[in-house]
Amino acid sequence: MRNGHTLWELVAAAAIMGSMASIVIPSLTRLRDHAAIRATAAALRATMATARDAALTRAAPAMLILNTDRTSALILIDADTILNQPLDPSPERRSRMIASRDTVRYGPTGRAFGASNTTVIVQLGSAAETVTVSRLGRVRGSGQE
């Protein structure tokens, strides 16, 4: 009766563990990217809603400025800074924002100014989500694979 394992048994077990890890690790990375993108898009939608609510509450034009380099948003009413918020929950893995316009202006009635919708795409790895502000000021989001 033997008490240990042979070298060949240990090598076979290590090979099986390595092949299982090579299958699981990319899936976990994709899952983490999707979660980070959903969180960033949710923060962006909440910030856009805050800008619209601030315009309605103060009955004054509000401006949401998107900083696509730093993945952050700034809300201004007149010369007052209402909110300056980073949108990316994971600064070590910085997501990328692509915006059709870097500024969204809301009127005192909560409607967005401009001739077209503003579209912001948030990307990290293969994960992406689109956030759109209509001319009426409504915010919509949709996930993409």
N, C-alpha and C positions, 0 to 999 in steps of 0.2 A: 504494500500500500504506500503510495507516494503522497507527500504533503504539499508540494509546490506545483508550479506550472512550468512547462518547457518554454524555451525562447520562441519557438514557432507559434505556440499558442498566444503568447504576448504580442508578437508581431501581427498575427491575424486580428486580434482584438483591437490593436491600435489602428490597423488599416480600416476596419469596419467603423470605428469611431471617427476617423478622419473623413471617410466618405459621407457619413451621416452629417457631420458638421458642415461639409461643403454644400450640402443640400439645404440645411436649416438656416445658416447665417445670412445668405442673401435675402431670404424671406423675412427675417427679422429686421434687416436694414430697410427693406421696402416698407414694412409695417411702421417702423419708427419714422420714416420720411412722411408717410401719409398722415400719421398722428400730428407731426409738427406742422404740416401744411394746413390741416384742418384747424389747429389752434391759431395759427397766424391769420387765416381767412376769417375765423370767428372774431378775433380781435379787431380786424379791419372793418368787418360789418358793424361791430359794436361802436367803433370810433366814428364811422359814418353816421350811424343813428344818433350818436351823441351830438355831432355837429348839427344835424337837422333839428334835434330837440332844442339845442341852444339857440338856434335862429328863431324857432317858434316861441320859446320862452321869453327871450329878450326883445322879440319883435324887431330884430335888426339883422342885416345880412351877415352871414357867417361864411368863413372860408376854411376848407380843409386842404392842407398842403401835404402831399405825399412825398417823402424823401425815399426814393427807390434805392439809393446807395446804402443807406443805413437801415432800411426796412422800418421806417417810423412814420408817424403822422403828427401833424400840428394843427390845432384848431384855433383860429383867430376870429374875434369879433371886434370890429373897429381896430384899435391898436392893442387890445388886451389878448393875451395868450390864455385860452381857456384850458387847453390840454396839450401836452407834448409827450407822446407815448411811443415807446418802442413796441413794435408789433411781433417781433420774432421771439418765441419762448426759449429757443436754444441758440444762444450767441456763439457757441463753439461750432455749430453746423449752420451757417447763415443761409437762410433761404433767399431767393431772388424774386424781386417784384418788377413786373413790366406793366406800365400804365399807359393808356392811350392819352391821358392828360394828367399832369402832375398836380392840378388844382381843381377842386370841386367847390363851386360857390352855391350857397343856399340863400334864397331870399327870405324875407321876414315871414312869408307864408309857408316856408318849408320846402318850396319847390327849388329844384336845382336850376341854375342858369346855364345857358349854353345851347348850341344847336344840335348836339348829339349826346348819346349816352357816354358815360365814362366807364371803361373796362380796365380792371386790374387783374393780372394773372400772377399768382404766387406759385413759385416752383422750388422744389428741392429734390434733386436726383430725378427719378422718373415720375414722381408725384407732382400734380399740379391742380390748382383750383382757381376758378374764375369768379370774381366779384364784380357785379355791374350795378351802376347807379343810373336809373332812368332820369329823364328830364323832369319827371314829377318828384324826384327825390327819393324814390323807393329803391331799396337795396335788395339785390338777389345774388345768390351764390350757387355755383354748380361745381361738382367734383369732376375731374378728368383723370383718366388712367394714362 
